[in-house]
Amino acid sequence: MANRTFKTGESREQPSLLPARIEDYVGPDNPVRAIESFVCALDLAKLGFRHADRGAEEVGQPPYDPADLLKLYLYGYINQVRSSRRLEREAGRNLELIWLLKGLKPGYRTIANFRKENWKALKAANRSFVLLARELGLVGGTIVAIDGSLFHGDASKASIFTRKRLGDQIARLDQEIEAYRKSLEDNDAAEAKKVGKDRAGGDGRGDGGDIGAKVAALMAKRSRAEADLARLEENGETQLSLTDPDARLLVKNGQGIAGYNVQTAVDDKHKLIVASEVVNDSSDVRQLSAMAKAAKEALGAETLQALADEGYYSSFELKACEDEGIIAYVPLPEGNARLEKQGRFALKDFNYDGATDTYRCPAGQPLHPLKSRQKNTSGRIEIRYAARGAICRTCPLKVRCLSPTTTYRTIGRWEHEDVLERHRARMQGAGDLMRRRSGIVEHPFGTLKCRAGYRHFLVRGFDKVRGEWSLMALCYNFTRALNILGFDGFLAALAKTLAVCRCILAALLQRILAAPEAFWTNIRQRLAIGRSVPA
């Protein structure tokens, strides 16, 4: 045998009696087979995918099966291919996709429209996988961690206007218009001095015409800015996006982007995303109860522990969680500590006695409740407690308690302050839980942003963005479950779940067929009763 410099492949011109099958190029443990099995197990019509319930009797050019397009997107997002044009190219050259789609090559417009039109069905498919994870025992169902992360939208910062920015733009345009008008007046004055001079070679009117056109363009731009500002004031909104109507300028931890705030609730057992939502508010303060409630419903839990960072602290949200049977753990914000900086006693220095409904000041004197209620700046209804002026005037701690303009001390207590007291008591021994929080909830964001590179959305508008996020979350959960269970374990668990569903459906069908006469007799009786009722 002669020595060879390199290994050589087969000749492209070599004829073959039996060409290789596509099936031979995809190994038996290739993850693409897990995508095939999962999509085939879904009831796409029930999930709401367009054309999923199309019958064979319908006329016209048949559309692509939504199952095939869903397989294409799952494969693409798992393998960091999101662009519809790239997916179109991959469908024609990627052997795994050729196997998965059975040689179909949909165009990029068809691929892109599927993602836009089926955003609600994609959310339902994501929820269905969470239910599957519950059946497979991949979620603990007792502890979830909640957090938000900013994702870039398909819009630039320059395309988003705030009221202040529009006001500054109008003021700047007024200055430019005034400068051009002054220039026109100067040109007219200069032309008036050239009486009797031959102007055939150039009389300056050309420059004046150019200036007039620029002034007209600036006036049109100013009118648009005024219309945008009026629309903001009419709708009560703070920002206006010209590219993506729902994208906003968001700032968190010093990072400013034009995009969306993605909220997730992550189960602690295997760090699976059990609930998520996309909002366009940079603050997390109003998201705690909604996310915790969604996670509780997805997990089917009677009680749930929800962990969040300091940015989620809100007395209203804590009460809403408690009303839903959710035990929230949120660090207490330090605040500005205005009274402590002034060397004065704060609310924490006063002790509440529930038996007598009074507060005790640091000097041991009582503060009794007033009859009237007061709404503070945050909208909370508070009960005011006041000390006696005669006692405060002679108190040795007066300097540390009262301001120079007050004669007695008053403090406010929220009407649901017991909720906050229970929360403060819980947080005293919650150090281990709070240390676990970041390790739970940061895992999905780190995987999606750093490993997969998903830091922005390709679509515009809340509905489409939520659909694309559902694809991201579904692919993260899918890959995570496949890594935990292994290929064989995943397919076996999926087959077992489907077998249980088939047994339930068969039992229901058998019960219906067992007594058809009684069933239809009952239906006839109900119909007869309905017809006998007078209108």
Residue, then its C-alpha position, 0 to 999 in steps of 0.5 A: m500500500a502506497n503512503r499518502t500525504f493526507k486522508t482522502g475522501e471519495s470522488r464526487e464523480q463516483p457512481s453509487l448503486l444504492p445512494a445513502r439515505i438521509e436517515d443514515y446521516v442522523g445518529p440514533d441519539n442525535p438531539v434532533r430526534a428529541i425535537e421530532s418526538f416532542v413536537c409530534a407529542l403536541d396538540l398544535a390545534k389545541l395550542g392555537f397554531r394557525h392551520a393546525d386544524r386544516g382538513a384535507e378537503e380544503v381547496g387551494q395551495p396547501p400551507y406548510d404544516p405548523a409542526d414542521l415550522l415549529k421544529l425548524y424554529l426549535y432547532g434554530y433557537i437551540n443552535q443559535v440560529r434565529s434569523s429567518r433568512r439563515l433558517e431558510r439557508e440552513a434548511g437547504r444545506n443542514l443535514e439535520l434540518i433536511w432530516l427533520l423537515k423531510g427535505l422541505k425548504p420554506g422561504y424566509r417570509t413563510i418562516a418569519n410570518f410563522r413566528k409573528e402570527n403564532w406568538k400566542a401559540l408559542k406561549a402556550a407551547n412553552r407552558s405545555f413544556v412546563l407542565l411536562a416538566r412537572e409530570l417528569g418530576l423536574v421541578g420541585g414546586t416549593i421554591v422559585a426565584i424571581d428576577g428581571s433582565l433587560f433585553h435590547g429591542d429592535a429599536s435604537k435609543a435615538s428613535i425613542f422620545t421622552r417629554k423632556r427630549l421632545g421639549d428640548q428638541i422644540a426649543r432647539l428648533d425654535q433657535e434654528i428657525e429664528a437664526y435662519r429668519k434673521s439670516l433672511e432679514d439680513n439678506d433682504a437688507a443687503e439686497a435693498k442696498k444694491v439699488g441699480k446694480d446689475r443682478a443678472g450674474g447673481d442677486g443672492r436670491g438663490d441663497g435666500g431660496d435655500i434658507g427659505a426651504k430650510v426654514a420650511a423643513l424645520m417648521a415641519k419637523r417642529s410640527r411633528a415634535e409638537a404633535d408627538l408631545a401632544r400625543l404623549e400628554e393626551n395618553g398620559e405616557t412618558q415615552l414615544s417610540l417611532t420604530d417599535p411602539d412598545a420598546r422603551l428607554l430602560v435603565k437598571n444598575g447604570q445600564g441603559i438600553a432601548g428594549y424590554n424587561v424580561q421577568t422570570a420565575v425559576d424553580d430551584k430544583h433544576k433551574l427551569i423557567v416555570a413562568s415568565e413575562v415581558v414588560n417595558d418598565s425598568s422597575d421591578v417593584r410592581q412585578l413580584s405578585a404577578m410573577a409569583k402567582a403565575a409560577k404558583e399556577a404553573l407548578g400547581a402548588e398550594t403554597l410557594q416560597a418566592l425569593a427576589d432581590e431588593g428591587y422587588y420590595s413593595s408593601f402592596e406586593l407583599k400583601a398580594c403575595e400573602d393573600e395568594g398563599i405565597i411566602a415572599y422573601v425580599p430584602l428590606p431596602e435601606g432607603n435614604a435613612r433621612l432621620e438617622k442621618q439627622g440623628r433622630f429616631a426612626l420608626k424602627d426605634f418605636n415598639y408596637d404593642g398589639a394588645t393596647d394598639t399603641y407605640r412606645c417611644p425610646a423614652g418609654q412613653p405611649l403614642h395613641p392612635l388618632k381617629s382619622r386615616q391618612k393616605n401617604t405619598s405611595g397611596r397607603i392608608e395609614i393610622r397616625y399615632a401621636a404622643r402628648g405634647a406636654i410629655c414631649r416638651t419635657c422629654p430629655l430625648k426631645v432633640r433626637c426625636l422632634s424637629p425644631t418646628t414640631t411640638y409632639r411626635t407622630i408616626g404612621r402605621w400602614e393599615h396592613e402593617d402586620v404583613l410587613e411585620r411578619h415579613r421582617a420576622r421571616m427575613q431575620g433567618a433567611g440568609d441561606l435562602m437569599r444566598r441561594r437566590s442569585g444562583i437559581v435565577e441568574h442561571p437561565f439569563g447567563t445561559l441565554k445571554c452569554r452562552a447563546g448570545y440572546r441579548h436582543f429581540l428580532v421582532r417588534g411589538f409586545d405580542k411578537v416579542r413575547g412570542e419570541w421570548s417564549l421560544m427562547a425560554l422553551c428552548y432553554n428548558f428543552t435543552r436543560a431537560l435533555n441534559i438532565l435526563g439524557f437522550d434515552g431518558f428524555l424519550a422514555a419519559l416522554a413516551k411514558t407521559l403520552a402513554v398515560c394520556r392515551c390511557i386516560l382518553a381510552a378510559l373516558l371513551q370506554r365509559i361513554l361507549a359503555a352506556p350510550e343509551a343512558f347518555w343520550t336519554n339524559i341529553r334528550q331530557r335536558l333538551a326537552i326541559g330547555r324547550s319547555v321553559p317559557a321565553 
